[in-house]
Amino acid sequence: MGEFHHHPDGLIYVRPDSGTIYGDTLANFQLDYGQPAPALPVGTDEQLYTQDIRHAYKRGGNVVDGGPRVYTWGDNCIAACASLVAAQAARVGPPHFP
């Protein structure tokens, strides 16, 4: 069960069942995925979608609303995680050490 997480710190995390986890800013996610993450509903600061388990919208850590249990947009992001990681690596380049 993978996860799509719009974190209250302004970052997007995509966690597949296995493999490398993707995490970056909203702006960089849009560059890497080719489209922006959906806006959060008014009055919320977090979205947490876990495939086949939950789709919660939160405010201050408390669940205030829910989305569809099958969230195709989130499923597509999770399925594209390897491509997201590759796009991020191409954009950022290799690590630089002094």
Secondary structure, DSSP 8 states (H G I E B T S, - for coil): --EEEE-TTSEEEEE-SSS--EEEEHHHHHHHHSS------TT--EEEEETTTEEEEEETTEEEEE--SS-HHHHHHHHTHHHHHHHHHHHH-S----
